[in-house]
Every structure is written in C-alpha cells, then in structure tokens.
C-alpha cells in the first residue's frame, strides 16, 4: 500500500503530502495487524474485531484516496471493504 501510494503521488524529487497520507494509512494498517496478533494471543475476540475494524477503515481510506487519482482509462477502481 505504501509503495503504490508513493508511486501515485510522489514527484521524483520531493515527498508530497499525498504520499505522506498514503504512508500513514499503510502504517495504520500495520499497527492494526499487530493489534490483531496481540488480541489473538490473548484470546480476546472483542479486541481483535475492534482492531480489524481499524484496519478496514485504514484500507478504505487508502482505497478511496487512490481511486480519486486513478483515471477512468486505467480500468476498474479498487473496491472498498464493507
């Protein structure tokens, strides 16, 4: 996610605010994956579900932002997770 977002939004010589936002969403997903792993180790289903929701929100934010940048001629847009 981070690499693809950076590719879309970063000129050759600078890091744009868009690229930083893409990295933020990718980092959030990474953190929620760690939270899910910790919750699973503790057998805490509620915490795992809550972490999954956070990851879903990060993915959906990333997808929505990237979809706005994709021209129609590229093809189908990414689909958000329900």
Secondary structure, DSSP 8 states (H G I E B T S, - for coil): -HHHHHHHH--SS---HHHHHHHHHHHHHHHHHHHHHHHHHTT-HHHHHHHHHHHHHHHHHHHHHHHHHS-GGG--------
